[in-house]
Amino acid sequence: MELKTKRVEDELGTQLIIEGSVVKSQEPCSCPDGTSFSVKNLFFNIPARRKFLKGDTTELRHIIEEYERVTLVNPAIKFSFYNENRQLFLMPKANLKQRIVSVFGSNYNNRLLPVELNSNIVNITGFIGKPEFAKKTRGDQFFFVNGRFIKHPYLNHAVENGFRELIPTDAFPTYFLYLTIDPREIDINIHPTKTEVNFQNGQVIYSMISSAVKQGLGKFTLAPAIDFDVEQSVQFSLPNHQQEVKPPTIRVNQDYNPFETKHPPATAQRDGFNPMQKATGWEKLFEHEVQVKPAINDEMPPVQSSLDISEADDKPKTESLFQVQHKYIASVVKSGLMVISQQRAYERIYFEEFISVLESGKGVSQQLLFPETVQVSGGDAQIIIDLFSELRRIGFDLEEFGENTFIVHGVPSNLNNQPVNDVLEDVIERFKKNQKELAANKRINLARSMAVRLASAMNGKLQPEEMLALVGRLFACSLPDVSPDGRPVVKIISLNEMDLMFK
C-alpha cells in the first residue's frame, strides 16, 4: 500500500509505503494537496485466494458494482475511475437524480419517479423506475441505510408489493431507496460484509416502504385509484330573475294512429327498395347447398379427412398442421397428437443459428439508414466490450463512442425491425441472468440470450406456409425437442392419455 498526503500550508508531502504490514519507507515527496491511497498486488502473500478469482472482465465488473454503490450514496462528491491508465468513468458533483443518470445512462432520465415519506421511525427518499421499464434481472435495485448499501430480501418484497399488478410476475422493478433510521434500531452484525442488516421494527418499515412506493406511483397516475370521498359537483345555470318561469308541458302527437300501416321512407323507395314488398327468388341463394345436401334416407359418402394418423413414424403431417391460440402448433401423428410450443421452437432455431454463426463468423448485418446511439451503465458497458467480437460475428456493427456509449451502424438481419436500444438492453440483462444461474461459455450465453429475445416477439398468427416452414426448420435442428434452457419444445399426447382424460 502506498500513501501520499500533503496539507495545503506545506510545501512537501509525505509518502508512506507498507508491504505485508511492514513499513518499508516514509519520506518527503512532491504531491498535490490532499491524500491518495494506492493498493497493488492485493493477494501477493495469500496466493490461495488469488486462485479463486474469476477472469479480469468479471472481477472488473465486481469492482464497478462496488464503485457504483459508493457513488450513488455520495452524489455531492466527484468520482473518477481508471482501469489500466484508462479513464472509464467521471462523476461530477450533482444531485441524486443526476448522479443516477450519470451512472446508468441518459435513458434513465425519463424512467425515474421520486419517492419520499417521513416519519418518526424512518425517513424514506429516493427514486423508483416506471413499471414499463421493469427488467428481467434484479440488477438495478439499491437499498441504502444511513449511507451504507445493504441487501434485504424482506424489504425488496415490500417494493415488489407496491408494484403488484403493474409489472409481469417474471419482471423486477428498478429502485434507489435511501432509508434514514436511528442506528440503535438496526443490527449490522449478521453478515461479515455488513451488507445485510436486521431491523427492530421490520414489519413497520415494510409497510412504510410499500406505502411510499404506491404513493410515488399514484402521484403520477400510474397506479389505479378509486376515491369515493370526492364529491361530484352538479353543474347548472341560474335563470334570469326577470325571466318568466314556465311549468313543463306534455307534448302529444295528435296524428299518431297505432293501427295505421307504416309506409316505407321516401329515400328507400327512391332507391328501388321497398321493405314492405314480399321477397321472392330467395331460394336461388341456397341452390348449391340444396343440391349437395343428401336426402335423409341416403347413405352419407365417406369423409376424406386430412387428419390421417396412419403414418409410419411420428413426424407431423404437413396437411394437418393447425394453430392453437397463436401459441401452439398441433398435428396428428401415428401415436396421437403432437403439440409444438411456437416460442420455444423459435428459441431452438435461433439458438442453433447463432451458435453456427459464432463458430463460422459469417453473420449477416443489415446496415441502418441512421446510426443509433446506445448508452448503458458502467457494468453493462464492460459486458458489451467483453462481447464485442461475438456481437460483431452475429451481425451487430457497433463502435465505442465516449463514456458508456456505443454507436450502432448495423444489426442482425433477423432482428425484424425491433428497437436496437431495447434489444441490446434485454440481451445484456438475460446474459447477466444466465451468468448467475450457470457458468456457461459466453458464446453459448450470448446465443441463448439473443434467441430468447428474438423468439419472444414471434408469438402471433401464422399462415399454413409459415407453420410448415417453422416445423421444417425445427426438425432440422440437432435437438428439436428441447429448448436452449432445457424445457420441452415438442409434446406428444398419446391415444392412451386421451382415453384417460375422457375416462
BALO-499214 format. One record per residue (C-alpha): residue number from 0; residue in three letters; x, y, z. Coordinates in nm, 2 decimals. Layout:
[NUM, "ALA", [X, Y, Z]],
...
# end
This chain:
[0, "MET", [0.00, 0.00, 0.00]],
[1, "GLU", [0.13, 0.35, -0.09]],
[2, "LEU", [0.00, 0.66, 0.08]],
[3, "LYS", [0.07, 1.02, -0.04]],
[4, "THR", [-0.06, 1.31, 0.17]],
[5, "LYS", [0.00, 1.68, 0.19]],
[6, "ARG", [-0.15, 1.97, 0.38]],
[7, "VAL", [-0.23, 2.29, 0.19]],
[8, "GLU", [0.01, 2.50, 0.40]],
[9, "ASP", [0.30, 2.26, 0.35]],
[10, "GLU", [0.55, 2.27, 0.06]],
[11, "LEU", [0.62, 1.90, 0.06]],
[12, "GLY", [0.40, 1.60, 0.14]],
[13, "THR", [0.48, 1.26, 0.29]],
[14, "GLN", [0.50, 0.92, 0.11]],
[15, "LEU", [0.44, 0.60, 0.31]],
[16, "ILE", [0.49, 0.25, 0.17]],
[17, "ILE", [0.38, -0.06, 0.35]],
[18, "GLU", [0.43, -0.42, 0.23]],
[19, "GLY", [0.27, -0.71, 0.42]],
[20, "SER", [0.20, -0.49, 0.73]],
[21, "VAL", [0.57, -0.39, 0.73]],
[22, "VAL", [0.66, -0.02, 0.69]],
[23, "LYS", [0.92, -0.01, 0.41]],
[24, "SER", [0.97, 0.36, 0.38]],
[25, "GLN", [0.84, 0.70, 0.50]],
[26, "GLU", [1.00, 1.01, 0.33]],
[27, "PRO", [0.90, 1.35, 0.20]],
[28, "CYS", [0.77, 1.37, -0.16]],
[29, "SER", [0.62, 1.62, -0.40]],
[30, "CYS", [0.25, 1.56, -0.44]],
[31, "PRO", [-0.08, 1.75, -0.48]],
[32, "ASP", [-0.28, 1.87, -0.18]],
[33, "GLY", [-0.49, 1.60, -0.01]],
[34, "THR", [-0.45, 1.23, 0.04]],
[35, "SER", [-0.43, 0.94, -0.20]],
[36, "PHE", [-0.41, 0.57, -0.14]],
[37, "SER", [-0.27, 0.31, -0.39]],
[38, "VAL", [-0.31, -0.06, -0.33]],
[39, "LYS", [-0.11, -0.30, -0.56]],
[40, "ASN", [-0.07, -0.68, -0.57]],
[41, "LEU", [-0.35, -0.73, -0.33]],
[42, "PHE", [-0.30, -1.11, -0.30]],
[43, "PHE", [0.08, -1.13, -0.32]],
[44, "ASN", [0.11, -1.31, 0.02]],
[45, "ILE", [-0.22, -1.51, 0.00]],
[46, "PRO", [-0.20, -1.69, -0.34]],
[47, "ALA", [-0.47, -1.93, -0.24]],
[48, "ARG", [-0.73, -1.66, -0.26]],
[49, "ARG", [-0.59, -1.54, -0.59]],
[50, "LYS", [-0.66, -1.88, -0.74]],
[51, "PHE", [-1.03, -1.84, -0.68]],
[52, "LEU", [-1.05, -1.51, -0.86]],
[53, "LYS", [-1.25, -1.50, -1.18]],
[54, "GLY", [-1.14, -1.36, -1.51]],
[55, "ASP", [-1.03, -1.00, -1.55]],
[56, "THR", [-1.36, -0.89, -1.70]],
[57, "THR", [-1.56, -1.05, -1.43]],
[58, "GLU", [-1.35, -0.90, -1.15]],
[59, "LEU", [-1.36, -0.56, -1.31]],
[60, "ARG", [-1.74, -0.58, -1.32]],
[61, "HIS", [-1.75, -0.66, -0.95]],
[62, "ILE", [-1.53, -0.35, -0.88]],
[63, "ILE", [-1.75, -0.14, -1.10]],
[64, "GLU", [-2.06, -0.26, -0.90]],
[65, "GLU", [-1.89, -0.15, -0.57]],
[66, "TYR", [-1.79, 0.18, -0.73]],
[67, "GLU", [-2.15, 0.24, -0.84]],
[68, "ARG", [-2.27, 0.18, -0.48]],
[69, "VAL", [-2.02, 0.43, -0.34]],
[70, "THR", [-2.10, 0.70, -0.60]],
[71, "LEU", [-2.48, 0.66, -0.56]],
[72, "VAL", [-2.46, 0.73, -0.18]],
[73, "ASN", [-2.23, 1.03, -0.22]],
[74, "PRO", [-2.37, 1.24, -0.51]],
[75, "ALA", [-2.20, 1.56, -0.37]],
[76, "ILE", [-1.85, 1.41, -0.42]],
[77, "LYS", [-1.67, 1.40, -0.75]],
[78, "PHE", [-1.55, 1.05, -0.85]],
[79, "SER", [-1.33, 0.92, -1.13]],
[80, "PHE", [-1.25, 0.56, -1.22]],
[81, "TYR", [-0.94, 0.44, -1.41]],
[82, "ASN", [-0.86, 0.09, -1.54]],
[83, "GLU", [-0.51, 0.03, -1.68]],
[84, "ASN", [-0.44, 0.40, -1.70]],
[85, "ARG", [-0.76, 0.45, -1.90]],
[86, "GLN", [-1.04, 0.66, -1.75]],
[87, "LEU", [-1.37, 0.47, -1.76]],
[88, "PHE", [-1.59, 0.70, -1.55]],
[89, "LEU", [-1.60, 1.06, -1.44]],
[90, "MET", [-1.88, 1.15, -1.20]],
[91, "PRO", [-1.91, 1.53, -1.13]],
[92, "LYS", [-2.09, 1.67, -0.83]],
[93, "ALA", [-2.46, 1.66, -0.88]],
[94, "ASN", [-2.79, 1.59, -0.71]],
[95, "LEU", [-2.92, 1.24, -0.66]],
[96, "LYS", [-3.11, 1.21, -0.99]],
[97, "GLN", [-2.83, 1.35, -1.19]],
[98, "ARG", [-2.59, 1.10, -1.03]],
[99, "ILE", [-2.82, 0.81, -1.11]],
[100, "VAL", [-2.83, 0.93, -1.47]],
[101, "SER", [-2.45, 0.96, -1.48]],
[102, "VAL", [-2.41, 0.61, -1.36]],
[103, "PHE", [-2.68, 0.42, -1.56]],
[104, "GLY", [-2.72, 0.64, -1.87]],
[105, "SER", [-2.93, 0.92, -2.00]],
[106, "ASN", [-3.22, 0.69, -2.08]],
[107, "TYR", [-3.29, 0.68, -1.70]],
[108, "ASN", [-3.38, 1.05, -1.70]],
[109, "ASN", [-3.74, 0.97, -1.81]],
[110, "ARG", [-3.77, 0.64, -1.62]],
[111, "LEU", [-3.75, 0.76, -1.26]],
[112, "LEU", [-4.03, 0.87, -1.02]],
[113, "PRO", [-3.94, 1.04, -0.69]],
[114, "VAL", [-4.03, 0.87, -0.36]],
[115, "GLU", [-4.05, 1.05, -0.02]],
[116, "LEU", [-4.20, 0.95, 0.31]],
[117, "ASN", [-4.11, 1.09, 0.65]],
[118, "SER", [-4.20, 0.96, 0.99]],
[119, "ASN", [-4.06, 0.94, 1.35]],
[120, "ILE", [-3.95, 0.58, 1.27]],
[121, "VAL", [-3.78, 0.60, 0.93]],
[122, "ASN", [-3.74, 0.86, 0.66]],
[123, "ILE", [-3.76, 0.72, 0.30]],
[124, "THR", [-3.63, 0.91, 0.00]],
[125, "GLY", [-3.51, 0.82, -0.35]],
[126, "PHE", [-3.64, 0.71, -0.68]],
[127, "ILE", [-3.83, 0.42, -0.84]],
[128, "GLY", [-3.85, 0.31, -1.20]],
[129, "LYS", [-4.16, 0.33, -1.40]],
[130, "PRO", [-4.34, -0.01, -1.44]],
[131, "GLU", [-4.30, -0.03, -1.81]],
[132, "PHE", [-3.92, -0.03, -1.77]],
[133, "ALA", [-3.91, -0.33, -1.53]],
[134, "LYS", [-3.62, -0.57, -1.61]],
[135, "LYS", [-3.56, -0.94, -1.63]],
[136, "THR", [-3.30, -0.93, -1.35]],
[137, "ARG", [-3.25, -0.77, -1.02]],
[138, "GLY", [-2.96, -0.56, -1.13]],
[139, "ASP", [-3.07, -0.20, -1.07]],
[140, "GLN", [-3.21, -0.24, -0.71]],
[141, "PHE", [-3.04, -0.04, -0.44]],
[142, "PHE", [-3.12, 0.00, -0.07]],
[143, "PHE", [-2.91, 0.24, 0.14]],
[144, "VAL", [-2.95, 0.27, 0.52]],
[145, "ASN", [-2.77, 0.56, 0.69]],
[146, "GLY", [-2.54, 0.60, 0.39]],
[147, "ARG", [-2.45, 0.23, 0.35]],
[148, "PHE", [-2.55, -0.02, 0.08]],
[149, "ILE", [-2.75, -0.32, 0.21]],
[150, "LYS", [-2.93, -0.62, 0.07]],
[151, "HIS", [-3.26, -0.71, 0.23]],
[152, "PRO", [-3.50, -0.96, 0.06]],
[153, "TYR", [-3.78, -0.87, 0.30]],
[154, "LEU", [-3.77, -0.50, 0.21]],
[155, "ASN", [-3.73, -0.60, -0.16]],
[156, "HIS", [-4.06, -0.78, -0.13]],
[157, "ALA", [-4.21, -0.46, 0.01]],
[158, "VAL", [-4.12, -0.27, -0.31]],
[159, "GLU", [-4.25, -0.55, -0.53]],
[160, "ASN", [-4.57, -0.54, -0.33]],
[161, "GLY", [-4.61, -0.18, -0.43]],
[162, "PHE", [-4.57, -0.27, -0.80]],
[163, "ARG", [-4.82, -0.55, -0.78]],
[164, "GLU", [-5.04, -0.59, -1.09]],
[165, "LEU", [-4.84, -0.32, -1.27]],
[166, "ILE", [-4.55, -0.54, -1.38]],
[167, "PRO", [-4.53, -0.91, -1.50]],
[168, "THR", [-4.46, -1.18, -1.25]],
[169, "ASP", [-4.12, -1.25, -1.40]],
[170, "ALA", [-4.00, -0.88, -1.41]],
[171, "PHE", [-3.83, -0.69, -1.13]],
[172, "PRO", [-3.87, -0.31, -1.06]],
[173, "THR", [-3.59, -0.06, -1.05]],
[174, "TYR", [-3.54, 0.14, -0.73]],
[175, "PHE", [-3.29, 0.36, -0.55]],
[176, "LEU", [-3.42, 0.40, -0.19]],
[177, "TYR", [-3.24, 0.57, 0.09]],
[178, "LEU", [-3.35, 0.50, 0.45]],
[179, "THR", [-3.25, 0.72, 0.75]],
[180, "ILE", [-3.31, 0.55, 1.08]],
[181, "ASP", [-3.18, 0.56, 1.44]],
[182, "PRO", [-2.87, 0.33, 1.45]],
[183, "ARG", [-3.00, 0.18, 1.77]],
[184, "GLU", [-3.29, 0.03, 1.57]],
[185, "ILE", [-3.07, -0.18, 1.34]],
[186, "ASP", [-2.83, -0.47, 1.39]],
[187, "ILE", [-2.54, -0.48, 1.14]],
[188, "ASN", [-2.35, -0.77, 1.28]],
[189, "ILE", [-2.54, -1.05, 1.10]],
[190, "HIS", [-2.31, -1.08, 0.79]],
[191, "PRO", [-1.93, -1.04, 0.76]],
[192, "THR", [-1.95, -0.80, 0.47]],
[193, "LYS", [-2.20, -0.58, 0.66]],
[194, "THR", [-2.43, -0.57, 0.36]],
[195, "GLU", [-2.72, -0.74, 0.55]],
[196, "VAL", [-2.88, -0.58, 0.85]],
[197, "ASN", [-3.18, -0.66, 1.07]],
[198, "PHE", [-3.44, -0.40, 1.18]],
[199, "GLN", [-3.61, -0.39, 1.51]],
[200, "ASN", [-3.94, -0.27, 1.36]],
[201, "GLY", [-3.91, -0.47, 1.03]],
[202, "GLN", [-4.29, -0.51, 0.97]],
[203, "VAL", [-4.35, -0.13, 1.02]],
[204, "ILE", [-4.07, -0.04, 0.78]],
[205, "TYR", [-4.20, -0.30, 0.53]],
[206, "SER", [-4.54, -0.13, 0.54]],
[207, "MET", [-4.40, 0.22, 0.50]],
[208, "ILE", [-4.18, 0.12, 0.21]],
[209, "SER", [-4.47, -0.04, 0.03]],
[210, "SER", [-4.69, 0.27, 0.10]],
[211, "ALA", [-4.42, 0.50, -0.02]],
[212, "VAL", [-4.38, 0.31, -0.35]],
[213, "LYS", [-4.76, 0.31, -0.40]],
[214, "GLN", [-4.77, 0.68, -0.32]],
[215, "GLY", [-4.50, 0.76, -0.57]],
[216, "LEU", [-4.68, 0.56, -0.84]],
[217, "GLY", [-5.01, 0.72, -0.75]],
[218, "LYS", [-4.89, 1.08, -0.78]],
[219, "PHE", [-4.82, 1.02, -1.15]],
[220, "THR", [-5.14, 0.83, -1.21]],
[221, "LEU", [-4.96, 0.51, -1.28]],
[222, "ALA", [-5.14, 0.31, -1.02]],
[223, "PRO", [-5.52, 0.27, -1.04]],
[224, "ALA", [-5.71, 0.45, -0.77]],
[225, "ILE", [-6.08, 0.48, -0.68]],
[226, "ASP", [-6.17, 0.77, -0.44]],
[227, "PHE", [-6.52, 0.76, -0.30]],
[228, "ASP", [-6.47, 1.07, -0.09]],
[229, "VAL", [-6.46, 1.31, -0.39]],
[230, "GLU", [-6.79, 1.49, -0.43]],
[231, "GLN", [-6.90, 1.53, -0.78]],
[232, "SER", [-7.03, 1.89, -0.82]],
[233, "VAL", [-7.35, 1.95, -1.01]],
[234, "GLN", [-7.33, 2.20, -1.30]],
[235, "PHE", [-7.63, 2.41, -1.37]],
[236, "SER", [-7.70, 2.77, -1.47]],
[237, "LEU", [-7.93, 3.01, -1.27]],
[238, "PRO", [-8.23, 3.16, -1.46]],
[239, "ASN", [-8.26, 3.54, -1.51]],
[240, "HIS", [-8.47, 3.69, -1.23]],
[241, "GLN", [-8.68, 3.88, -1.50]],
[242, "GLN", [-8.74, 3.56, -1.70]],
[243, "GLU", [-9.09, 3.41, -1.67]],
[244, "VAL", [-9.08, 3.06, -1.52]],
[245, "LYS", [-9.29, 2.82, -1.73]],
[246, "PRO", [-9.40, 2.48, -1.60]],
[247, "PRO", [-9.31, 2.18, -1.81]],
[248, "THR", [-9.57, 2.06, -2.06]],
[249, "ILE", [-9.65, 1.73, -2.22]],
[250, "ARG", [-9.64, 1.71, -2.60]],
[251, "VAL", [-9.88, 1.48, -2.77]],
[252, "ASN", [-9.88, 1.38, -3.14]],
[253, "GLN", [-10.24, 1.42, -3.24]],
[254, "ASP", [-10.19, 1.25, -3.58]],
[255, "TYR", [-10.05, 0.92, -3.43]],
[256, "ASN", [-10.26, 0.61, -3.51]],
[257, "PRO", [-10.13, 0.27, -3.37]],
[258, "PHE", [-10.35, 0.08, -3.62]],
[259, "GLU", [-10.22, 0.26, -3.93]],
[260, "THR", [-10.00, 0.06, -4.16]],
[261, "LYS", [-9.65, 0.21, -4.18]],
[262, "HIS", [-9.52, 0.32, -4.52]],
[263, "PRO", [-9.16, 0.29, -4.62]],
[264, "PRO", [-8.94, 0.60, -4.61]],
[265, "ALA", [-8.92, 0.81, -4.92]],
[266, "THR", [-8.54, 0.76, -4.96]],
[267, "ALA", [-8.58, 0.38, -4.96]],
[268, "GLN", [-8.85, 0.40, -5.23]],
[269, "ARG", [-8.63, 0.62, -5.45]],
[270, "ASP", [-8.35, 0.36, -5.43]],
[271, "GLY", [-8.59, 0.10, -5.57]],
[272, "PHE", [-8.61, -0.09, -5.24]],
[273, "ASN", [-8.95, -0.14, -5.07]],
[274, "PRO", [-8.93, -0.32, -4.73]],
[275, "MET", [-9.30, -0.40, -4.74]],
[276, "GLN", [-9.27, -0.58, -5.07]],
[277, "LYS", [-9.26, -0.96, -5.03]],
[278, "ALA", [-8.92, -1.11, -5.11]],
[279, "THR", [-8.92, -1.36, -5.40]],
[280, "GLY", [-8.65, -1.57, -5.55]],
[281, "TRP", [-8.46, -1.62, -5.23]],
[282, "GLU", [-8.44, -1.99, -5.28]],
[283, "LYS", [-8.18, -1.94, -5.56]],
[284, "LEU", [-7.93, -1.82, -5.29]],
[285, "PHE", [-7.92, -2.18, -5.15]],
[286, "GLU", [-7.93, -2.38, -5.47]],
[287, "HIS", [-7.57, -2.51, -5.42]],
[288, "GLU", [-7.64, -2.63, -5.06]],
[289, "VAL", [-7.97, -2.79, -5.16]],
[290, "GLN", [-7.80, -2.98, -5.45]],
[291, "VAL", [-7.52, -3.12, -5.24]],
[292, "LYS", [-7.73, -3.19, -4.93]],
[293, "PRO", [-7.81, -3.57, -4.93]],
[294, "ALA", [-8.15, -3.70, -4.87]],
[295, "ILE", [-8.24, -3.82, -4.52]],
[296, "ASN", [-8.25, -4.18, -4.62]],
[297, "ASP", [-7.94, -4.17, -4.85]],
[298, "GLU", [-7.62, -4.31, -4.73]],
[299, "MET", [-7.35, -4.05, -4.63]],
[300, "PRO", [-7.05, -4.05, -4.86]],
[301, "PRO", [-6.71, -4.14, -4.69]],
[302, "VAL", [-6.53, -3.83, -4.55]],
[303, "GLN", [-6.18, -3.77, -4.67]],
[304, "SER", [-6.01, -3.64, -4.36]],
[305, "SER", [-5.67, -3.48, -4.37]],
[306, "LEU", [-5.62, -3.59, -4.01]],
[307, "ASP", [-5.48, -3.93, -4.10]],
[308, "ILE", [-5.28, -4.09, -3.82]],
[309, "SER", [-5.17, -4.39, -4.03]],
[310, "GLU", [-4.81, -4.26, -4.06]],
[311, "ALA", [-4.52, -4.49, -4.02]],
[312, "ASP", [-4.33, -4.26, -3.79]],
[313, "ASP", [-4.41, -3.97, -3.55]],
[314, "LYS", [-4.34, -3.68, -3.79]],
[315, "PRO", [-4.62, -3.43, -3.82]],
[316, "LYS", [-4.83, -3.43, -4.13]],
[317, "THR", [-4.79, -3.10, -4.32]],
[318, "GLU", [-5.15, -3.10, -4.44]],
[319, "SER", [-5.28, -3.14, -4.08]],
[320, "LEU", [-5.10, -2.85, -3.91]],
[321, "PHE", [-5.31, -2.61, -3.72]],
[322, "GLN", [-5.25, -2.33, -3.47]],
[323, "VAL", [-5.39, -2.31, -3.12]],
[324, "GLN", [-5.44, -1.96, -2.96]],
[325, "HIS", [-5.14, -1.82, -3.16]],
[326, "LYS", [-4.91, -2.01, -2.92]],
[327, "TYR", [-4.90, -2.37, -3.02]],
[328, "ILE", [-4.88, -2.57, -3.34]],
[329, "ALA", [-5.06, -2.91, -3.34]],
[330, "SER", [-5.06, -3.20, -3.58]],
[331, "VAL", [-5.18, -3.56, -3.59]],
[332, "VAL", [-4.91, -3.83, -3.59]],
[333, "LYS", [-4.92, -4.21, -3.57]],
[334, "SER", [-4.91, -4.23, -3.19]],
[335, "GLY", [-5.15, -3.94, -3.12]],
[336, "LEU", [-5.14, -3.56, -3.12]],
[337, "MET", [-4.82, -3.37, -3.15]],
[338, "VAL", [-4.81, -3.02, -2.99]],
[339, "ILE", [-4.52, -2.78, -3.05]],
[340, "SER", [-4.46, -2.47, -2.85]],
[341, "GLN", [-4.42, -2.19, -3.10]],
[342, "GLN", [-4.20, -1.96, -2.90]],
[343, "ARG", [-3.97, -2.24, -2.78]],
[344, "ALA", [-3.94, -2.37, -3.13]],
[345, "TYR", [-3.81, -2.03, -3.24]],
[346, "GLU", [-3.57, -2.03, -2.94]],
[347, "ARG", [-3.42, -2.36, -3.05]],
[348, "ILE", [-3.40, -2.25, -3.42]],
[349, "TYR", [-3.24, -1.91, -3.34]],
[350, "PHE", [-3.00, -2.06, -3.08]],
[351, "GLU", [-2.85, -2.31, -3.33]],
[352, "GLU", [-2.84, -2.04, -3.60]],
[353, "PHE", [-2.64, -1.81, -3.37]],
[354, "ILE", [-2.41, -2.08, -3.25]],
[355, "SER", [-2.33, -2.17, -3.61]],
[356, "VAL", [-2.27, -1.80, -3.69]],
[357, "LEU", [-2.05, -1.76, -3.39]],
[358, "GLU", [-1.84, -2.06, -3.49]],
[359, "SER", [-1.81, -1.96, -3.86]],
[360, "GLY", [-1.81, -1.58, -3.82]],
[361, "LYS", [-2.03, -1.53, -4.12]],
[362, "GLY", [-2.31, -1.33, -3.97]],
[363, "VAL", [-2.53, -1.11, -4.19]],
[364, "SER", [-2.56, -0.75, -4.08]],
[365, "GLN", [-2.83, -0.51, -4.20]],
[366, "GLN", [-2.70, -0.15, -4.21]],
[367, "LEU", [-2.91, 0.11, -4.05]],
[368, "LEU", [-3.01, 0.42, -4.25]],
[369, "PHE", [-2.94, 0.64, -3.95]],
[370, "PRO", [-2.70, 0.50, -3.69]],
[371, "GLU", [-2.84, 0.48, -3.33]],
[372, "THR", [-2.67, 0.58, -3.01]],
[373, "VAL", [-2.70, 0.34, -2.71]],
[374, "GLN", [-2.60, 0.45, -2.36]],
[375, "VAL", [-2.58, 0.19, -2.08]],
[376, "SER", [-2.45, 0.16, -1.73]],
[377, "GLY", [-2.08, 0.10, -1.65]],
[378, "GLY", [-2.12, -0.27, -1.58]],
[379, "ASP", [-2.33, -0.32, -1.89]],
[380, "ALA", [-2.07, -0.13, -2.10]],
[381, "GLN", [-1.80, -0.37, -1.98]],
[382, "ILE", [-2.01, -0.67, -2.08]],
[383, "ILE", [-2.06, -0.52, -2.43]],
[384, "ILE", [-1.68, -0.45, -2.46]],
[385, "ASP", [-1.61, -0.81, -2.35]],
[386, "LEU", [-1.86, -0.94, -2.61]],
[387, "PHE", [-1.75, -0.70, -2.88]],
[388, "SER", [-1.62, -0.97, -3.12]],
[389, "GLU", [-1.91, -1.20, -3.06]],
[390, "LEU", [-2.16, -0.92, -3.12]],
[391, "ARG", [-1.99, -0.84, -3.45]],
[392, "ARG", [-2.00, -1.20, -3.56]],
[393, "ILE", [-2.38, -1.23, -3.52]],
[394, "GLY", [-2.44, -0.90, -3.71]],
[395, "PHE", [-2.41, -0.60, -3.47]],
[396, "ASP", [-2.19, -0.33, -3.63]],
[397, "LEU", [-2.11, -0.11, -3.34]],
[398, "GLU", [-1.82, 0.11, -3.20]],
[399, "GLU", [-1.74, 0.28, -2.88]],
[400, "PHE", [-1.83, 0.65, -2.86]],
[401, "GLY", [-1.73, 0.81, -2.53]],
[402, "GLU", [-1.82, 0.71, -2.18]],
[403, "ASN", [-2.05, 0.40, -2.17]],
[404, "THR", [-2.19, 0.50, -2.51]],
[405, "PHE", [-2.19, 0.30, -2.83]],
[406, "ILE", [-2.29, 0.38, -3.19]],
[407, "VAL", [-2.48, 0.10, -3.38]],
[408, "HIS", [-2.44, 0.11, -3.76]],
[409, "GLY", [-2.59, -0.23, -3.83]],
[410, "VAL", [-2.79, -0.50, -3.67]],
[411, "PRO", [-2.85, -0.88, -3.74]],
[412, "SER", [-3.08, -0.93, -4.04]],
[413, "ASN", [-3.33, -1.13, -3.84]],
[414, "LEU", [-3.40, -0.86, -3.59]],
[415, "ASN", [-3.73, -0.78, -3.76]],
[416, "ASN", [-3.72, -0.40, -3.71]],
[417, "GLN", [-3.71, -0.43, -3.33]],
[418, "PRO", [-3.57, -0.12, -3.14]],
[419, "VAL", [-3.20, -0.16, -3.12]],
[420, "ASN", [-3.17, 0.00, -2.77]],
[421, "ASP", [-3.43, -0.23, -2.63]],
[422, "VAL", [-3.28, -0.54, -2.79]],
[423, "LEU", [-2.93, -0.47, -2.66]],
[424, "GLU", [-3.06, -0.39, -2.31]],
[425, "ASP", [-3.27, -0.70, -2.30]],
[426, "VAL", [-2.99, -0.92, -2.43]],
[427, "ILE", [-2.75, -0.79, -2.17]],
[428, "GLU", [-3.00, -0.84, -1.89]],
[429, "ARG", [-3.06, -1.20, -2.00]],
[430, "PHE", [-2.68, -1.25, -2.04]],
[431, "LYS", [-2.63, -1.14, -1.67]],
[432, "LYS", [-2.92, -1.36, -1.55]],
[433, "ASN", [-2.78, -1.67, -1.73]],
[434, "GLN", [-2.43, -1.60, -1.60]],
[435, "LYS", [-2.56, -1.61, -1.24]],
[436, "GLU", [-2.76, -1.93, -1.29]],
[437, "LEU", [-2.48, -2.13, -1.45]],
[438, "ALA", [-2.12, -2.08, -1.55]],
[439, "ALA", [-2.18, -2.11, -1.92]],
[440, "ASN", [-1.95, -2.03, -2.21]],
[441, "LYS", [-2.00, -1.66, -2.31]],
[442, "ARG", [-2.08, -1.76, -2.67]],
[443, "ILE", [-2.34, -2.01, -2.56]],
[444, "ASN", [-2.48, -1.75, -2.32]],
[445, "LEU", [-2.50, -1.48, -2.59]],
[446, "ALA", [-2.66, -1.71, -2.84]],
[447, "ARG", [-2.92, -1.82, -2.58]],
[448, "SER", [-2.99, -1.46, -2.48]],
[449, "MET", [-3.03, -1.35, -2.84]],
[450, "ALA", [-3.25, -1.65, -2.92]],
[451, "VAL", [-3.49, -1.58, -2.63]],
[452, "ARG", [-3.51, -1.22, -2.71]],
[453, "LEU", [-3.60, -1.27, -3.08]],
[454, "ALA", [-3.84, -1.56, -3.01]],
[455, "SER", [-4.03, -1.35, -2.75]],
[456, "ALA", [-4.17, -1.14, -3.04]],
[457, "MET", [-4.27, -1.43, -3.26]],
[458, "ASN", [-4.60, -1.53, -3.10]],
[459, "GLY", [-4.88, -1.45, -3.34]],
[460, "LYS", [-5.09, -1.58, -3.61]],
[461, "LEU", [-4.91, -1.80, -3.87]],
[462, "GLN", [-5.03, -1.89, -4.22]],
[463, "PRO", [-5.01, -2.26, -4.32]],
[464, "GLU", [-4.70, -2.20, -4.52]],
[465, "GLU", [-4.53, -2.03, -4.22]],
[466, "MET", [-4.63, -2.32, -3.99]],
[467, "LEU", [-4.49, -2.57, -4.24]],
[468, "ALA", [-4.16, -2.37, -4.27]],
[469, "LEU", [-4.13, -2.34, -3.89]],
[470, "VAL", [-4.18, -2.72, -3.84]],
[471, "GLY", [-3.93, -2.79, -4.11]],
[472, "ARG", [-3.67, -2.56, -3.96]],
[473, "LEU", [-3.73, -2.71, -3.61]],
[474, "PHE", [-3.69, -3.07, -3.71]],
[475, "ALA", [-3.37, -2.98, -3.90]],
[476, "CYS", [-3.21, -2.88, -3.57]],
[477, "SER", [-2.98, -3.12, -3.38]],
[478, "LEU", [-3.21, -3.12, -3.07]],
[479, "PRO", [-3.56, -3.02, -3.19]],
[480, "ASP", [-3.74, -3.14, -2.88]],
[481, "VAL", [-3.55, -2.93, -2.62]],
[482, "SER", [-3.52, -2.55, -2.58]],
[483, "PRO", [-3.18, -2.39, -2.51]],
[484, "ASP", [-3.27, -2.38, -2.13]],
[485, "GLY", [-3.38, -2.74, -2.12]],
[486, "ARG", [-3.75, -2.70, -2.14]],
[487, "PRO", [-3.96, -2.93, -2.37]],
[488, "VAL", [-4.05, -2.79, -2.72]],
[489, "VAL", [-4.25, -3.09, -2.85]],
[490, "LYS", [-4.50, -3.29, -2.66]],
[491, "ILE", [-4.69, -3.59, -2.80]],
[492, "ILE", [-5.02, -3.67, -2.64]],
[493, "SER", [-5.08, -4.04, -2.70]],
[494, "LEU", [-5.42, -4.20, -2.76]],
[495, "ASN", [-5.39, -4.38, -2.42]],
[496, "GLU", [-5.35, -4.04, -2.25]],
[497, "MET", [-5.65, -3.90, -2.43]],
[498, "ASP", [-5.86, -4.21, -2.33]],
[499, "LEU", [-5.76, -4.14, -1.96]],
[500, "MET", [-5.86, -3.78, -2.00]],
[501, "PHE", [-6.21, -3.89, -2.10]],
[502, "LYS", [-6.21, -4.19, -1.86]],
# end
